[in-house]
Amino acid sequence: MTDALGEFFGLDRALVGHGLRLALAAWLALAVATALHIQNPYWAGMPIWVVTQSTRGLLVERGVFRILGTLVGAFAGFALMRSGADPWLLFLLLGAWVALAAGLTQTLRGVHAYGALMAGMTAAIVVLPALGQPAQVEALALARVECTLIGVVAVTAVTGLFTPKSARAAFYRRARELAADAVGFAAAMAGGATLEAQAALERRVLAEIAEVESSTALISAGSIEGYRRLHDVTALVVSALAAMASGRALRGLRQRGGALPDGVQTDLDELARHLRGGEAAAGGTGLLRASWRAPEAPPALTRLHDALASLLAAAAALGAQTVAADARSFGPKAVYLAPHSDWRQAGRTGLLAGGATFLGAIAGYLSGWSAGELMALGLCIFAMVLSFQPMPQVAAPKLLGGMLAGIAAALPYRFLVQPWIHGFWPLMVSLAPVLVAGGLARASRRVAIPAIDFNMGFLLAGQVGMGAAGAAAILNGGAALALAAVAVCLGFMVAPHPPYRRAVASAAAIRRDLARLIATAEPTAPTRWHPRTARQILRLTLNLSRAGTLQTQAPDGILAALSFGHAIGDLQAASVDPGREETGRASARAALARLRDFAADPSGVSLALQAEARAVADPATRAAIEDAAGALAAGAALFTFGQAA
């Protein structure tokens, strides 16, 4: 019977313990804030439900960034209120600040983005309630900071020792296994395997590599050594992508009748087994042949050699049993990946959150509604929270359901319980059952996410720790929060921003970067374009994977973008190489001119280049043109992906 109930509620013994600890942390935070007579003491319970995390490092770091974001936001809100601006200008400035903070959530990585989220929301929390009592702005700002500090300390103290450390060793093993899969894919391509036979493997490995890279900062949270090892994970990710792209290029070379040194596939298969065996710290470099870097070796094979050397070094570093990680990783990076900075999405997110805040504040101000400021605050918070989510259209129904349930639970509390509470202990006793229910819901595998908003909604609508209010004030407050939640959530549900659109934007960014590369007169080193193209490949794959459409909508030839970039660089070098005949340099320049229209008709341009290459006498120039044509043909689906959308 007990097991059946646990299964129904999504709880087991460990989760029940976690839920009770969360309830205790919230109870203590509210008790301290109330005993200290801090304004709006219910804010002290807010951090409990969102700061709690699955690992200790995340718990600590999220708490730190919540405090830092709150401090910055409180200072910004205080500055806005003391600026002397009239209400319209004040609302505009607040909307601009919220827009900036919301936009930063799309450009910062890991827990850092959470700090930006808190900076935006805290400013609104300080400014909007203070409109009716401007003399209290300093007290409100200070109270917001005090409540945040109390909540973070409470949840860390109560749950910290019971929260496990991050499983970084297991994460690094997973990364090395993915590296082995990448090498295995390259081996199959070098052996001439059909793309159809390897398509599922390619997409799976790309999706998992993208997920690993996006999770690295969270896994490293709270650990200096973890942050130092970020460099090694980055090197492994970039090298795995380069190895897979080089394998694809080698397959194209074989299709054109090119020759490879004997044993390339065998050596790559052995290297993949070596990585899967966890022996990356020793002996791996012995499987890399010097002939792969010989002057007469195909450029793709040379690139494969260099990528594998970097991959082996990163895998060895991640597998090393050492207390001190590579301290050099805080200095110049040997392998660089462009930072995650989706500026277009940042602009849309900022416009949405800032616009909702501005319009909500104006509506509340002009309406004269006593709960208008609470409605405006809800619009700001809900818009920022949903914009922060990778798939807001999925999160919106959960937020709406949780918030409405919390408001519904708060109404009987305010009508039937709050009027009879007189004194500190009656208040704390009255809260205990609700907090226990909220803690267990937050720990449940079934309703953990909407439980966050249930608890938030109850604390906000219940005005916990405040005096009893009249029926009109209670109903107006609940209606204001419900109206804000319904408006924002329905907006996201009706007009979603699916990851597919972000994938299309990544494909467009790849095309723009390659077009700029082609237009560059001088030879461009791979270090100038490779980090950004690799980042866009990861972003495109990750978004399609999260949307559940990777296998059905991902364009073929995603990795061909890297080979195409290298081919462009080889043509640029050939066009100015004084050691070549003028006819060879002219052929390279003509090929680059032809490539300027690659995005409009990649297949047609590829065929034209193949025909022109047959008339080129210089072998090296002809090989560079053929490489460009082959990469263009392989990546035709990518280069046209989403152009009709």
C-alpha positions, 0 to 999 in steps of 0.5 A, spaced: 500 500 500 505 504 501 509 503 495 503 504 491 501 511 494 509 513 493 508 511 486 502 515 485 505 521 488 512 520 485 515 520 492 520 515 495 523 515 502 529 519 500 524 524 496 520 525 502 526 526 506 528 532 501 521 535 501 520 535 509 527 539 509 525 544 504 518 545 508 523 546 514 527 551 510 521 555 508 518 555 515 525 557 518 526 563 513 519 565 514 520 565 521 526 569 521 524 574 517 517 575 521 521 575 528 525 580 525 519 584 523 522 585 515 517 588 510 513 583 506 516 577 510 513 572 505 519 574 500 524 570 505 520 563 503 521 564 495 528 562 494 527 555 498 523 553 492 528 555 486 535 555 489 534 547 491 538 543 486 540 536 485 547 537 486 551 541 492 555 545 487 549 548 484 545 549 490 551 553 493 552 557 486 545 558 485 544 561 492 550 566 490 548 568 484 541 569 487 544 574 492 548 577 487 542 578 482 538 581 488 543 586 490 544 589 483 537 589 482 535 592 488 540 597 487 538 599 480 530 599 483 533 604 488 536 608 483 530 608 478 526 611 484 530 616 486 531 619 479 526 623 480 523 621 473 515 622 472 511 615 472 511 614 464 519 615 464 520 611 470 516 605 467 520 606 461 526 606 464 524 600 468 522 596 462 529 597 459 532 595 465 528 588 465 529 588 457 537 588 458 536 583 464 532 578 460 536 579 454 542 577 458 539 570 460 540 568 453 547 570 452 550 568 459 552 561 461 549 556 466 548 559 473 550 566 471 544 567 467 540 566 473 543 572 476 541 576 470 534 574 471 534 576 479 537 582 477 531 584 472 525 581 477 528 584 483 528 591 480 521 591 478 519 588 485 522 594 488 519 599 483 512 597 482 510 596 490 514 603 491 509 607 487 504 607 492 509 609 498 515 612 495 518 614 501 519 606 503 523 605 497 529 604 501 526 600 506 523 595 500 529 595 497 533 593 503 527 588 505 528 584 499 535 583 500 534 581 507 529 576 505 533 573 499 539 572 504 535 569 509 532 564 504 538 562 501 542 561 508 536 557 510 535 552 504 543 551 504 544 550 511 538 545 511 539 541 505 546 542 503 549 536 507 544 532 504 545 534 497 550 530 493 556 532 490 556 533 482 558 527 479 563 530 475 567 523 474 561 520 471 560 526 466 567 526 464 566 518 462 560 520 458 564 525 454 570 520 453 565 515 450 562 520 446 569 522 443 569 514 442 563 514 438 565 520 434 572 517 432 568 510 430 564 515 426 570 517 422 572 510 422 566 508 418 566 514 413 574 513 412 572 506 410 567 508 405 560 507 409 554 509 406 551 516 409 544 512 410 547 507 414 551 512 419 546 518 419 542 515 425 549 515 429 551 522 426 545 525 429 545 521 435 552 523 437 552 530 435 546 531 439 549 528 445 555 532 444 551 538 444 548 536 450 554 535 454 557 541 452 551 545 454 551 541 461 558 542 462 557 549 466 552 546 470 556 540 472 562 544 474 558 549 478 561 550 485 568 547 484 574 550 482 577 544 479 571 543 475 571 550 472 578 549 470 577 542 467 572 546 462 577 547 457 578 540 457 571 539 455 571 544 450 577 541 447 574 534 447 567 537 444 571 541 438 576 536 437 570 530 436 566 535 431 573 536 427 574 529 427 567 527 425 567 532 419 574 530 417 571 523 416 566 525 412 571 529 408 575 523 407 569 519 405 568 524 399 575 524 397 574 516 396 568 517 392 572 522 387 577 516 387 582 519 392 587 515 395 588 514 403 594 511 406 593 503 408 590 502 415 586 508 416 580 505 418 583 500 422 587 505 426 581 509 427 577 503 430 582 501 434 583 508 437 575 508 438 576 502 442 582 505 446 577 511 448 572 506 450 576 502 454 578 508 459 585 508 457 586 515 454 591 517 459 596 513 456 598 510 449 593 513 445 598 518 441 601 511 438 595 510 434 596 516 430 601 515 424 606 520 422 604 519 414 597 522 416 601 529 416 606 528 411 606 533 405 603 529 400 597 527 405 590 529 403 588 536 407 582 532 411 587 527 413 592 532 416 586 535 420 583 529 422 590 527 425 590 534 429 583 533 431 585 526 434 591 529 437 587 534 441 582 529 443 586 524 446 590 530 450 583 532 452 580 525 454 587 524 458 586 530 462 579 528 464 581 521 465 587 523 470 586 522 477 589 528 480 586 533 485 589 539 481 586 540 474 590 544 469 591 551 472 593 553 465 586 553 463 584 559 466 589 562 462 590 562 454 586 557 451 589 552 446 582 550 443 577 555 443 569 555 442 565 561 441 561 563 447 553 561 447 550 568 445 544 568 441 543 575 440 537 575 436 533 571 441 536 575 446 533 581 443 526 578 442 526 576 450 528 582 452 523 586 448 517 581 450 519 581 458 521 589 458 514 590 454 510 586 458 513 590 464 512 597 461 505 595 459 503 592 465 506 598 469 502 603 465 495 599 465 496 598 473 497 606 473 492 608 469 487 604 471 487 606 478 486 599 481 489 597 488 492 591 485 494 594 479 501 594 481 501 586 483 498 585 476 504 589 473 509 585 477 506 578 475 507 580 468 514 582 469 516 576 473 512 571 469 514 573 462 522 573 465 521 566 468 518 563 461 523 567 457 528 564 461 526 557 459 529 553 453 522 551 451 517 556 454 511 553 450 512 547 454 513 550 461 507 555 460 502 550 462 506 548 468 507 555 471 499 557 469 497 550 473 501 551 479 500 558 480 493 558 479 493 552 484 497 556 489 492 562 489 486 558 490 490 555 496 491 562 499 484 564 498 481 560 504 487 561 508 486 568 508 479 568 509 478 562 514 485 562 517 489 569 517 483 573 521 484 568 527 492 569 527 494 573 533 502 573 534 508 569 532 507 562 534 500 561 531 502 564 524 508 559 524 503 553 526 498 555 521 503 555 515 506 548 517 501 544 513 501 548 507 509 548 507 509 541 508 505 539 502 508 544 498 515 541 500 513 534 498 510 537 492 516 540 490 520 533 491 515 529 487 517 526 480 510 528 478 509 535 480 516 538 482 516 543 476 509 546 477 510 545 485 515 551 484 509 556 482 504 553 487 508 555 493 510 562 490 503 563 488 501 561 495 506 566 498 504 571 494 497 571 494 497 569 501 501 575 503 504 570 509 506 574 515 502 580 513 496 582 517 488 580 515 485 584 510 478 585 507 475 581 502 476 586 497 483 586 498 484 579 498 480 578 492 483 583 488 490 581 489 488 574 487 485 576 481 491 580 479 496 575 480 491 570 476 490 575 470 497 576 469 499 568 469 493 567 464 495 573 460 503 571 459 502 563 459 496 563 454 501 568 450 506 563 450 502 557 449 498 561 443 505 564 440 510 559 442 517 560 440 519 553 438 527 551 438 526 549 431 526 557 429 532 557 433 535 552 429 533 555 423 537 562 425 543 557 427 543 555 420 542 562 417 548 564 421 553 559 419 551 561 411 552 568 413 559 566 416 561 562 410 559 568 406 563 573 409 569 568 409 569 567 402 568 575 401 575 575 405 581 577 400 586 574 404 587 567 407 583 566 413 586 562 419 581 556 421 582 559 428 578 565 426 571 562 423 572 555 426 570 556 433 563 560 431 561 555 426 562 549 431 558 553 436 552 554 431 552 547 429 552 545 436 546 550 437 542 547 431 543 540 433 541 542 441 535 545 439 532 540 434 534 535 439 530 538 445 524 540 440 524 532 438 525 533 431 532 532 430 531 525 426 526 528 422 528 535 421 535 536 421 538 537 415 543 532 412 551 534 412 551 539 418 558 537 419 560 539 412 560 546 414 566 545 417 569 542 411 567 547 407 570 552 411 577 549 411 576 548 403 575 556 402 581 557 406 585 552 402 582 556 396 584 563 399 591 560 400 592 558 393 589 564 390 595 568 393 601 562 393 607 565 390 609 558 389 604 556 384 603 558 377 599 564 375 594 559 372 593 555 378 592 562 382 587 564 377 583 558 378 583 559 385 580 566 385 575 564 380 572 558 384 572 563 390 568 568 386 563 562 384 562 560 391 559 567 393 552 564 390 553 558 394 547 559 399 542 560 393 544 554 389 549 549 393 548 543 388 548 547 382 555 551 384 558 544 386 556 541 379 559 547 376 566 547 380 566 539 379 566 541 372 571 547 372 576 543 377 577 538 371 580 543 367 585 545 372 592 543 371 595 544 378 594 538 382 593 542 389 589 547 386 584 542 383 584 538 389 582 544 393 576 546 388 574 539 389 574 539 396 570 545 396 565 542 391 564 536 395 563 539 402 558 544 398 554 538 395 554 534 402 552 540 406 547 542 400 541 541 405 544 545 411 545 551 406 538 551 404 535 549 411 529 554 413 530 559 407 523 558 405 521 558 412 
